């Protein structure tokens, strides 16, 4: 039997509820933009897709040309369909309200147009992350409408632009992966019902920041690096792609845990990743696939945003590993963890505690 296309998959979902039909219509519009982004990226330097855009986004970060292009393509593809009330992008300071002549709906779209765009100039993997929320019944204050916890999402997903382009999504009924077939220009169901193994021997973290981590995170990484001679008794592999999409996609495919922990470098900023644009959508995907998503001190999907671009620490992946990390945070907060002393991280180590 031929695998269903995204359109057929969503048509079957639509038969279950009207709400699924509205979400499906937005997903098809998104898919159009994702195909265009994939085509631009595939052209690389030949398509003018590389290089700095010459400016900064609303958060003071340098923009790549494709950050701007991807943002414009997503806005253009989705604002006219009649199902959205407003859109919010990581690249924009404020939400974009759907206005006449476009009809206005009752859903909200949130997206990171190009996650990991610093990878572009080295031909590395990048992606697009998105989330769909329902506008509150008393909606009207556009900014406040978006400040909902991840548990309120009705859909979340990402596109990954690698050797093949894939769209991975959930509408609250499991996680499914679709591969773009370039011969016909359609996303085709290739990875139904993705599940994250409960256990893993692989973790993703930027180890160069270890001196800024809290003790429970350093404790966990130290134990993993100690391998079979350490307290875990097994060898772990460490992976880091510099793109959340790439790292989360890997753990969805073969297990693992992804860490973007609290960073002590900047007071008043509890994490690096944005709650609405990155953490909540990926948290929903991982939990729908049987994994777990946490801040280290509580469920990630229960965090209520205080602002549009709020950042949070993120730990997600294989359930038992995330539970272990949450336990280490609780031990530390209760003063029960052992002092951070280990021969593995002595004074000559690159990973020693400062």
C-alpha positions, 0 to 999 in steps of 0.5 A: 500500500502506498504511503499517504501524503501529508494532505491525505493524512490530514484529510483523515484527521479532519474526519475526526473533528472540525478543529483538526480540519482548521489545523490541517489547513494551516499545516498545508499552508506551512508545508508550501512555505517549508518546500520553498525554504528547502529549495532555497537552502538546497541552492546554497551560495548559488541561490544567494542563501548564505551570508549575513543579512546585515542587521540584527533581530529584535533580540540583538542577534545577528540575522542570516539572509535565510532567517529573513527569507524564511520568516517572510515565506512563512508569513506570506504562506499562512496569513491569508488562509482564514484560520489564523488570528495572529502570528508570532515569529522569533525574528519579530518583536511583536505579533503580526495581526491578520488584517483585511483583506484576509479573513481572520480565524481563531488560531495562533501560529508561532514559529522559529523560521530557521533554527540553527542558521549559524550552520548555513555557511558550513552546510550544516543541518538547520530547521524550522520549528512551529506551534499552533495555539487556540486563541482564548475565548476572551482574546483580543489583547494579541500579545497576551493571547500567545502567553499560554503554556506548552500544554495548551498547544493543539499542534507542534512540529518542525521541518529539518533540512538535511540530506532529505527534507522532513516534516515531523509533527503532532496534533496530540495523537502521536508523532509522525514524520513525513519525507519530502519526495522531490520527484512529486513535490509532496511530503509523504508519511515515512515515519509513523508513530515515532517513539523515544526509547525510555533508556539511552546511551547518548546525550546532546549538550554544548560542553564548552559551556560547562563552567557556566552550568549548575552542579546537577547538570555537571554531575550528570555529564561527569557521570556520562563521561566517566563511562563504564568505569564510572557510576553509570557503568556504561559508555555514553556518546556525546553529540552536539549539532548546534541546531535544536532541530537536528539534535531533537530529530536524532533523539526522536529517531534513536533515543537520547537526551538533549540539554540546554541548561540554565546558564550563569553568564547572564543574570535575569536570563534563565536559559538560552532557548525561547519557550514559545518558539523552541522549548514548548513545541519540541517538548510537546513532540517529545512527550507525544513520542513517549519521552519527557520534557523538563526545565530540571525543576518542573514539567516544561509544558506547564511553564506559563510564558511571562513574555513573548520571547521568554527563555527557559532551561530545557531538558528533554528526551528519553524518560529515564534520563530526564527523570534522573536529571530532575532528581539531581536538580532536586537533590541539589536544591535540597542540599543532598548532592555530594560536593562536586569533586571528581578526579575526572575534572581535576585542576588540569581538566578543560571541564573543571569547576571554576 
